[in-house]
Amino acid sequence: MPSVGAFEAKTHLGELLERVAQGERITITKRGTPIATLVPPDTAPRYDRGEVIAALKQFGAGRKLPEGVTVRDLIEEGRRF
């Protein structure tokens, strides 16, 4: 599978999308480390929405925010970045 750097991917996105439309899979790297893969939609993994929601609920079970921190605080902090 061919790979391209993030800068090159940004610069040549249209060309890369055409190649992917023809069935090619392309890995995008950042400083030599793979960070994403462009794949045709027919080969992209499909997830069952119910299974994903159940997995998220299981992941969050028993986890709590640190004392004095609210979800609103986290949302506001995320908006600053």
C-alpha positions, 0 to 999 in steps of 0.5 A: 500500500503506498504512503504519502506524508501529511503535507503532500496529502493536503497538497494533492488531496484531489489526486489522492481521492481519485486514486482511492476512487479507483480502488487504491488504499493510501496511508497518510503519514506524519513524520514517518508514522502512519496516522490514517488510511484512505480507503474506498467506501466499500472496504471501510469497516462497518460498525453496528451502532448499538454495539458501539453505544454499548461499548461506550457505556461499558467503558464509562461504567465506574469512571468518575470525573475528578472532584470539583470538575463538571462536564460543563468545565470540560466542554468549555476547556475544549472550546478554548483549543 
